[in-house]
Amino acid sequence: MSFDRDRASDVGAKRCLSLREQNISQRGAPERTPLHHEASGWTQRAAAARAIGELKRTADLPVYEPRREQDVFDRVRAANPGPLADAELLHVYERIMDVMRTLQRRDL
């Protein structure tokens, strides 16, 4: 008997959907996950990054501060409980900081 990835995917998807439907029927409509609430958190973070950018501009400080970012990475690495490997989690944080730096530079 050979492995059929498409069939396995389809069966898996149906099983997940079935479990979700059972969960909905037992509890009513599912509550929004914390991820749905992240949009407002990111908006707040972007507003803070813009304010920090303005402070840096006023104080004539650079937008990119490698030592500060390294401190953040060190704390993230130390607090990482998994399942993401440190390198994967740091990649996420690098991207977030890159976007926030871009926002600060755009406002120059």
Helices and strands as residue ranges (DSSP letters): H 5-27, H 34-58, H 66-79, H 86-106
